[in-house]
Amino acid sequence: MQPPDRYAVFGHPIGHSKSPRIHALFAEQTGEQLSYTAQDVPPETFETCVRDFFAQGGKGLNCTVPLKELAWRIADYRSERAEHSKAVNTLALRPDGMIYGDNTDGIGLIRDLTVNLKLSLNNRRILLLGAGGASRGIIGPLLEQRPSHLTIANRTPEKAAQLAEEFCDLGPISGCGFFDLGTESFDLILNATAASLAGELPNLPKNILRPRGCCYDLAYGMEPTPFVRWGEEAGADISVDGIGMLVEQAAEAFFIWRGMRPETRPVIDVLNRERRGSR
């Protein structure tokens, strides 16, 4: 009997990852035979671990914090969206032995925001917190939604300004430090920092969220993240974590690997029921 195709997610840390559960649900739904595991891989051993995984018969990898920019470098060739973002979250081994890199974060986020949460981003003022690999993958897709402006705020203002400059050909965008936000207010605030993974909160001015505004944390957990709680306290109409984005980007990765796209709504519902049941 043929062993199931092997897939994995690499990250550091990785213990919190729901990706193995998601892909198990996808496999059950589609009838595909595969195994998917989570492996803690620090940046210094990432390239060796990737090459060993594929040499030992692995078919595809997801890469999460802090490995997305390293994954971009290791790919032999990349999708246009990955090329522009210079960050990769999905690697696939092609029949010729080449490693293909793609970034499904952006499409996962946009599907969750516009389809699952039914938000319109057109002509909205958006604030993106963080200027790392998580931000890189979503800036292009966000600008494609034609917001009135996208502001990137980062602890290091120069890094935010440099990132904004890289994407300025795609739409109205600027970068600044957290303390430079001043009296501006936004319709949607996205947290792409690693603060939630450490149980922390970016330093934000008061009244930065517009009335009927929304907050979205790209991180997720069994309990609401500090940023989700901050959004609720700030009066957000919607304040949620990134579990929907995680499922949507995973479905796109599954399509890259297996040639079929699973239904995401039932999987999101299962994960939310399991989270509620554990509290």
C-alpha positions in Angstrom: 0.0 0.0 0.0 1.3 3.4 -1.0 2.2 5.6 2.1 0.3 8.9 2.3 2.0 12.0 0.9 3.9 14.0 3.5 3.4 17.7 4.3 4.3 19.9 7.3 4.4 23.3 8.7 7.7 24.8 9.9 7.8 27.6 12.4 9.4 28.8 15.7 7.5 28.5 17.9 5.0 26.1 16.4 3.3 24.4 19.4 0.1 26.5 19.0 -0.4 25.7 15.3 -3.8 24.5 14.1 -2.5 23.7 10.6 -2.3 19.9 11.2 -5.9 19.9 12.4 -7.0 22.0 9.4 -5.3 19.8 6.8 -6.6 16.6 8.5 -10.1 18.1 8.1 -9.4 19.0 4.5 -8.1 15.5 3.8 -11.2 13.9 5.4 -13.5 16.2 3.4 -11.8 15.6 0.0 -10.8 12.0 0.4 -7.1 12.8 -0.1 -4.5 10.5 1.5 -1.9 12.7 3.2 -0.1 13.3 6.5 0.6 16.8 7.9 2.8 17.5 10.9 4.1 20.6 12.7 7.8 21.0 13.3 9.7 23.5 15.4 12.4 24.8 13.1 14.6 27.8 14.2 15.9 30.2 11.4 19.5 28.9 11.7 18.5 25.3 10.7 15.7 26.2 8.3 17.4 25.6 4.9 18.9 22.3 6.1 15.5 21.1 7.4 13.7 22.1 4.2 16.2 20.2 2.0 16.1 17.2 4.3 12.3 17.1 4.3 12.1 17.1 0.5 15.0 14.7 0.1 13.1 12.2 2.4 10.0 12.3 0.2 8.1 15.3 1.6 5.8 17.0 -1.0 5.0 20.4 0.5 5.6 22.8 3.3 4.0 25.7 5.0 6.3 28.3 6.7 5.2 30.6 9.4 6.9 33.1 11.8 9.8 33.8 11.5 10.6 31.8 8.4 8.7 33.4 5.5 11.4 35.6 4.2 13.9 32.8 4.4 11.5 30.6 2.5 11.4 33.2 -0.3 15.2 32.9 -0.6 15.2 29.1 -0.7 12.5 28.8 -3.5 13.9 28.0 -7.0 11.1 30.0 -8.5 8.0 31.8 -7.2 4.6 33.0 -8.0 4.1 36.7 -8.9 2.5 37.5 -5.6 5.3 35.8 -3.7 7.9 37.6 -5.9 6.5 41.0 -5.1 6.1 40.3 -1.4 9.5 38.7 -0.9 7.9 36.4 1.6 6.8 32.8 1.0 4.5 30.7 3.2 4.0 27.7 0.9 6.7 25.5 -0.7 6.0 22.7 -3.1 8.4 20.1 -4.6 7.8 19.9 -8.4 8.4 16.7 -10.4 11.7 18.1 -11.8 13.0 18.5 -8.2 12.7 22.3 -8.2 11.1 24.0 -5.2 8.2 26.3 -6.0 7.3 29.2 -3.6 4.0 30.9 -3.2 2.3 33.2 -0.7 -1.3 32.4 0.2 -1.5 34.8 3.2 -3.0 37.7 1.2 -5.7 35.7 -0.6 -6.5 34.0 2.7 -6.9 37.4 4.5 -9.0 39.0 1.8 -11.3 36.0 1.6 -11.9 36.0 5.3 -12.5 39.8 5.5 -14.7 40.1 2.4 -16.4 36.7 2.1 -16.6 35.4 5.7 -16.9 38.7 7.5 -18.5 40.5 4.6 -16.4 43.7 4.9 -15.8 46.1 2.1 -12.3 47.5 2.0 -12.9 49.9 -0.9 -12.3 53.6 0.1 -11.5 52.6 3.7 -8.5 53.8 5.8 -6.5 50.8 6.9 -3.8 50.6 9.5 -1.4 47.6 9.4 0.7 47.0 12.5 4.1 45.4 11.8 6.6 45.4 8.9 7.8 41.8 8.9 7.2 38.8 6.8 3.5 38.5 7.9 2.9 42.1 6.6 4.7 41.5 3.3 2.4 38.8 2.1 -0.8 40.9 2.6 0.1 44.4 1.5 -0.4 43.8 -2.3 -3.8 42.1 -1.9 -5.0 44.8 0.5 -4.1 47.5 -2.0 -5.9 45.6 -4.7 -9.1 46.2 -2.7 -8.6 50.0 -3.4 -8.6 51.4 0.2 -8.4 55.2 0.4 -5.0 54.8 2.2 -2.9 52.0 3.8 -0.6 53.0 6.7 2.1 50.7 8.0 3.1 51.4 11.6 6.1 49.6 13.1 8.3 49.9 16.2 11.1 50.9 13.9 9.7 53.7 11.7 12.4 53.3 9.0 11.5 49.7 8.4 7.8 50.7 7.9 8.8 53.5 5.5 11.0 51.2 3.5 8.3 48.6 3.2 5.8 51.2 2.1 8.2 52.4 -0.6 8.5 48.9 -2.0 4.7 48.8 -2.6 4.0 52.4 -3.5 3.4 51.5 -7.2 0.3 49.5 -6.1 -1.7 52.2 -4.3 -1.7 54.9 -1.6 0.6 53.7 1.2 2.9 55.2 3.8 5.0 54.0 6.7 5.6 55.4 10.2 6.3 54.5 13.8 3.7 53.7 16.4 4.3 57.1 18.1 3.8 58.9 14.8 0.2 57.9 14.4 -1.0 61.0 16.2 -4.6 61.9 15.8 -5.3 59.7 12.7 -8.1 57.2 12.8 -8.8 54.1 10.8 -11.8 52.0 9.6 -9.8 48.7 9.9 -6.7 48.0 12.1 -4.8 44.8 11.3 -2.2 43.4 13.8 0.6 41.6 12.0 3.1 41.9 14.8 4.3 39.0 16.9 3.0 40.7 20.0 0.0 38.4 20.4 2.2 35.3 20.4 3.9 36.8 23.5 0.6 37.8 25.1 1.4 41.5 24.5 -0.2 44.5 22.8 1.3 47.1 20.4 1.3 50.5 21.9 -1.5 52.4 20.2 -3.0 55.9 20.7 -6.5 56.3 22.1 -9.3 57.0 19.6 -7.4 55.5 16.7 -10.3 53.3 15.7 -13.1 55.1 13.8 -16.8 54.5 14.9 -18.0 51.2 13.4 -14.4 50.3 12.8 -13.0 46.8 12.8 -10.0 45.1 14.3 -8.3 41.9 13.0 -5.4 40.0 14.6 -3.5 37.8 12.2 -2.5 35.7 15.2 -5.0 33.3 16.8 -5.3 31.3 20.0 -7.6 29.3 22.2 -8.5 32.5 24.0 -9.1 36.0 22.5 -5.7 37.7 21.9 -4.8 40.9 23.7 -5.4 42.8 20.4 -8.8 41.3 20.0 -9.7 42.3 23.5 -8.3 45.8 22.8 -10.6 46.1 19.8 -13.6 45.0 21.8 -12.8 47.6 24.5 -12.3 50.3 21.8 -15.9 49.7 20.5 -15.1 47.8 17.3 -18.1 46.5 15.4 -16.0 43.4 14.7 -12.8 42.3 16.6 -11.6 38.9 15.7 -8.4 36.8 15.4 -6.9 35.2 12.3 -8.4 31.7 12.5 -10.5 32.3 9.3 -7.4 33.6 7.5 -5.5 30.6 8.6 -8.1 28.2 7.1 -8.5 30.2 3.9 -4.7 30.4 3.3 -4.4 26.7 4.1 -7.1 25.9 1.5 -5.1 27.8 -1.1 -2.0 25.9 -0.2 -4.0 22.6 -0.4 -5.0 23.6 -3.9 -1.4 24.3 -4.9 -0.4 20.9 -3.6 -3.4 18.7 -4.5 -5.2 20.5 -7.3 -8.5 20.9 -5.4 -9.8 23.6 -3.1 -11.6 22.4 0.1 -14.7 24.0 1.5 -13.5 26.4 4.2 -16.7 27.4 6.1 -17.3 23.9 7.7 -13.6 23.8 8.9 -13.8 27.3 10.4 -17.0 26.3 12.2 -15.3 23.1 13.6 -12.3 25.0 14.9 -14.5 27.6 16.6 -16.6 25.0 18.2 -13.5 23.2 19.5 -12.2 26.5 20.9 -15.4 27.3 22.7 -15.5 23.7 24.1 -12.0 24.1 25.6 -12.9 27.2 27.6 
